[in-house]
């Protein structure tokens, strides 16, 4: 069975962002997304038009991979190294903004792709099926370019007792 771990992250996130933009009406950028920065280290808003969908796809992938997670762990996942002043002072890690992640989590919950548990948010069976289906399609496309991967892209026959 092909899972999210078997395909490159950038390809999966790109395909998932495209799917979310076209097929999931609950996931859409709010009005303030045109003006917001994604973290304190940024001087401007993101230049991509579809950055909200890319971030939503990345958040959904992180939840799939890392089990029940909360907002703080996701903020650390999207953190960055910030320079402090000029000179020999070392960099320090700064967390990403929480409002963007929180709004994306609410949208993914209303779409039925994730759910909230006591430990944090987890992917629902519907979300897991979507991600696995996209991963299989990506692996099939990669197998067309690289024939050695075709043995992983075909489903295994069911074993009989």
Buried (B, 14 or more C-beta within 10 A) or exposed (E): EBBBEBBEBEBBBBBBBBBBBEEBEEBEBEEEBEEBEBBEEEEEBBEEEBBBBBBBBBBBBBBBBEEBBEBEBBBEBBBBEEEEEEEEEEEEEBBBBBEBBEBBBBBBBEBBBBBEEEEBBBBBEEBBEBBBEBBBBBBBBBBEEEEEBEEBBEEEEEEEE
